[in-house]
């Protein structure tokens, strides 16, 4: 399986906070519609991947993106 550049990933936290889950989509619209069912989520876009071992994702402005980025900036 190859994950192509531009793939969109929704990541959300489980109820017990010890697990995260993710699902991938071909478009931001699909990901945004799916994420409406989630409370705490982030959406990322795949920028680079190398041999299915290394991935670079860009955070998109949905869900808890502002909270996540503020946390990282103050960490």
Helices and strands as residue ranges (DSSP letters): E 8-13, E 20-25, H 28-35, E 41-50, E 54-60, H 65-74
